Amino acid sequence: MPKFAPEALRTVALVGHGASGKTTLAEALLAKAGVIQTPGSVEKGTTVCDFDALEKTYQHSLNASMVHLDHRDTRIHLIDTPGLPDFIGRALGALPAVETAAVVVSAQNGIEMITTRMMQWAKKRDLCRMIIINKIDAENIDLPGLLKAIQESFGAECLPINLPADDGKKVVDCFFNPAGDADFSSVADAHQALIDQVVEVDEKLMEKYLEQGDISPEELHAPFEQALREGHLIPVCFTSARNGAGVAELLEIMVKLLPNPTEGNPPQFLKGEGAAAQPIHAERDAKKHVLAHVFKVNIDPFIGKVGVFRVHQGTITRDTQLFIGDGRKPFKVSHPYLLRGKDFIETDALLPGDIGAVSKVDDIHFDAVLHDSHDEDHIHLAPLGFPVPMHRLAIEPKKRGDEQRISEALHKLTTEDPTFKVEHTAANETVISGLGELHMRYILDRMQGQYHAEVNTKPPRIPYRETITAKAEGHHHHKKQTGGAGQFGEVFLRIEPLTRGSGFEFVDEVKGGTIPGQYIPAVEKGVRQVLDAGPVAGYPLQDVRVIVYDGKHHPVDSKEVAFISAGKRAFMDAISKARPIVLEPIVNVEIAAPEAKMGDIAGDISSRRGQVSGTDSLAAGTLAIKGHAPLAELTDFQTRLKSVTAGQGSFSIELSHYEPVPPTVQKQLAELHAKTAHAEEE
C-alpha cells in the first residue's frame, strides 16, 4: 500500500440536497480513476457508497460513506453524504474531516433547502467551498439562469471554473484555458473573471498583473488556495455523472487546485473546558504526536464497533497506542484501515490528512479526539451545532420480555447518530427523537431488521415545561419523632425567575451555619426532586433560581433525609406563590413547496398559532417558506402538507425557544393533570 505525504492528499465531502446526484458522481469518479470497472447504479443498488440494505431499499444515501481513489500521484479521500433533511446530521458530522466541501446542485432542481444550509454550515466551519452543477445533460434546464441564481444567493465570488460545451456532452476549462467555445457565456470572460478574483488576494501579484497583463498558472496556485481559504472564491464546475461530462476535469481540479491538508484552514480545536478553553491548531506534521478526530461511529454486525476518524497530526500505524479524549486507559491500534464503501482495506500508516478507521474499541465514540500523549489536556473540536431532533415517538415493546433487547438496540443507534435521542420521561414513556418522519422510519426499520427488536409506537406527550413568573419565598419545618432518634430540618429559601432558556440555578447563601454545610447538598437534592414535575400540569420546571438563605438544625435529630424533605417542601411552598405557568416548545419550520401553494400553506400555519417569517426562492416554481409554530400544533402537519402539495412538499423543524401557552391551553393541561393525579391516588 503506497504512502501519500500530506501534500499529496485531498479531502472532499460531497454534500447537497437529496437527488442531486452525489452518489452517482462518486461512482463516476471512482470509475474514471480506475478503482471500479463501471459505475454502479443507485436504482439497481450496485453503488460502492450506498451499500446498506436500507439505502438500497430507500434509494437514497442514509449514512456518510468513505471512499478513496488515486489520481496523478495524489490520493483523494471522498465522503459521500446524505442529502435528505432527515439525515443532515450525518452530513454535518463529516465536515470536520475535510478541507473542501463540494456542494452538488442538480441542474434540474436548482438551489434547494439543503444546498443553502450546507453552504452556510461549510462557511461556519471555515472550509473551502466549491459548487458542482450536476446533470448538465438533462432536458429542460436553464444553466445560465442557475448560475445567475447561485451568484445572487451565495455571492459574486461564485465563478465558473469550466463551462458546458457541445450541448452538455463535455466541458471546457476556463482557468488554465483563456479561450474556447461553450454552450453559454464566454470562456474568455470567465477566464478573465477568475484571474481578476484570484489576484485580488495578493497585492504584489496584482501589481505584476496590471503591469504585464498576464500571469502564469504556476504563479496563481498560492493565491488561488488563499482565495479558497478566505471564501474570496467559490469555483463552480459543471458535470454529468451519467454521461461522464466534466468528470475527468473534476478530478484534475481536485488534484491541481483544491487544498491539501497543509494548505486548508486548520480545524477548530480547543484545549480545556468551558470559558477557560483555549484554541489550538493541529500541525499537519507526520512526526508530531497524534491528534485525530472521530467523526463517525458504526456498529457493524460482523466486525463490531468501528470508529472512523481524520488524522490531523502525527502518524498512526499498527501497534500505535492511543488515548480517547481525557481518558487514561489506552488502546492499541491492531489494524489501521482505509475505507472504500463497505470494504476495509488494511494499511501500513495513516498520515495527516488521511481518513481511516479502527475496529473493536469499545470506548471510542463520536466526536472523540484520539491522541498518543498520556499527559495531554482535554482537546476537543469546537461544537458542531447539530439540529435539535424534534420529531418524537413514544415506543413500547410488542412482546413482553423484549425490554433489554430494545434498550441495547437503542444504545447502539444513539452511538451511531448524533441527531437521534432517547429519553425516559416523567410520564413513564420511552420517547425516541429524530429529525423527521423518514428518520424515525429508518430507526424503526433498523431496530426490527438488524436487532430483531419490534415496538409499538404512539404520539408522545408534548415536551411542555413549567416555570415561575414572580419572586417568592418558601419555608418548611420538618420534624418527625417516632421513638428514639427523630428527624429535624428547617429550610427558608427564595426563588426567582431566570431568563428563558437559562435552566436551573441553586445558590447557597446560608450564614452562621444555621444549616450545616454537610446538609446543603441534601437541600439541593430535595429541591431537584421537584424539578421533574411542576405543580401546574406535572411537567419539568426550568428557568428558576433557588436561593437557600436560612434554616435550623438539631445536633442529634438532624439528618440528610430531613433536609431533603424540608428543601422539597419549602420549594413547593415558594412555587405556589410565584405564579407558575406552563411553557410550550416553539419550533422553527422550513417548508419546501410549490410556489402556487404558498397561500394555502401560510393559512394553515396561521391556523396552528404559527407565523410565516419569510420566503426564499429555490428551483423554478418552488419556495422555501420559513416560520415558527408551537410544536403541539404540528402533530398532523406532515399529512396535511402532503395533501396540500400532492406529495411535493417537505419540511423540517428545529427547536427555537419556549413561550407561555395561552390561558385556555394551560387550563386544559392543568385539568388533565388533576384528573390523572386523582386516578393514580385511587
CORRADA-V839832 format. One record per backbone hydrogen bond with DSSP energy under -0.5 kcal/mol. CO is the residue of the C=O (numbers start at 1). NH is the residue of the N-H. If there is no record, write none. Layout:
CO NH
CO NH
This chain:
3 5
5 8
6 9
6 261
8 75
10 77
11 99
11 100
12 14
12 79
13 15
13 102
14 81
15 104
17 20
21 25
22 26
23 27
24 28
25 29
26 30
27 31
28 32
29 33
30 35
30 36
31 34
41 45
41 46
42 45
49 51
52 56
53 57
54 58
55 59
55 60
65 80
66 341
67 78
69 76
71 74
74 71
74 76
75 10
75 77
76 69
76 78
77 12
78 67
78 80
79 14
79 81
80 65
83 18
84 87
85 88
87 90
87 91
88 92
89 93
91 94
91 95
92 95
94 97
95 98
99 128
100 13
100 102
101 103
101 130
102 15
102 104
103 132
105 134
106 110
110 106
112 116
113 117
114 118
115 119
116 120
117 121
118 122
119 123
120 124
121 125
122 127
123 126
128 101
129 235
130 103
131 133
131 237
132 105
132 134
133 239
134 107
135 138
142 146
143 147
144 148
145 149
146 150
147 151
148 152
149 153
150 154
151 155
155 158
157 159
157 234
159 236
161 174
161 175
163 172
164 183
165 169
165 170
166 169
170 165
172 163
176 178
180 187
186 190
187 191
188 192
189 193
190 194
191 195
192 196
193 197
194 198
195 199
196 200
198 201
199 202
202 206
203 207
204 208
205 209
206 210
207 211
208 212
209 213
216 219
216 220
217 220
217 221
218 221
219 223
220 224
221 225
222 226
223 227
224 228
225 229
226 230
227 232
227 233
228 231
234 159
235 131
236 161
236 162
237 133
239 136
240 244
244 247
244 248
245 240
246 250
247 251
248 252
249 253
250 254
251 255
252 256
253 257
253 258
260 263
260 264
267 269
268 382
269 280
270 380
271 278
273 276
274 277
278 271
280 269
282 284
283 285
285 288
285 314
290 372
291 312
291 313
292 370
293 295
293 310
294 367
296 308
298 300
298 306
300 304
304 300
305 360
305 361
306 298
306 308
307 358
308 295
308 296
309 356
310 293
310 312
311 353
313 291
315 317
316 350
317 320
320 322
320 333
322 331
323 325
323 371
324 327
328 330
331 322
332 334
333 319
336 347
337 357
338 345
340 343
343 340
343 345
344 346
345 338
348 318
350 316
351 354
354 311
354 356
356 309
357 337
358 307
360 362
361 364
365 368
368 294
368 370
369 325
370 292
371 323
372 374
373 376
378 272
380 270
390 392
391 434
393 432
394 458
395 430
396 456
399 402
402 406
403 407
404 408
405 409
406 410
407 411
408 412
409 413
410 414
411 415
412 416
413 417
416 418
417 420
419 421
421 433
423 425
423 431
425 428
429 425
429 431
430 395
431 423
432 393
433 421
434 390
434 391
436 440
437 441
438 442
439 443
440 444
441 445
442 446
443 447
444 448
445 449
446 450
446 451
447 453
448 452
452 454
454 398
456 396
458 394
462 464
465 583
466 542
467 581
472 495
474 493
476 478
476 491
477 479
478 489
480 487
487 480
488 559
489 478
490 552
491 476
492 549
492 550
493 474
494 547
495 472
496 545
499 502
502 504
503 543
503 544
505 546
507 509
507 548
511 514
516 519
516 520
517 520
517 521
519 523
520 524
521 525
522 526
523 527
524 528
525 529
526 530
527 530
527 531
528 532
530 533
531 541
534 538
539 534
540 466
543 498
544 505
545 496
545 547
546 507
546 548
547 494
547 549
548 509
549 511
550 492
552 490
554 558
557 488
559 563
560 564
561 565
562 566
563 567
564 568
565 569
566 570
567 571
568 572
569 573
570 574
571 575
572 576
573 577
574 577
574 578
575 578
578 469
578 470
579 469
581 467
582 661
583 465
584 659
585 631
586 656
586 657
587 629
588 654
589 627
590 652
591 593
591 625
592 650
593 623
594 597
595 598
597 601
598 602
599 603
600 604
601 605
602 606
603 607
604 608
605 608
605 610
606 609
608 630
611 628
614 626
616 624
619 618
619 622
621 595
622 618
623 593
623 625
624 616
624 626
625 591
626 613
626 614
627 589
628 611
629 587
630 633
631 634
632 635
634 637
636 640
637 641
638 642
639 643
640 644
641 645
642 646
642 647
643 646
645 648
650 592
652 590
654 588
657 586
659 584
662 666
663 667
664 668
665 669
666 670
667 671
668 672
669 673
670 674
671 675
672 676
673 677
674 678
675 679
676 680
677 681
678 682
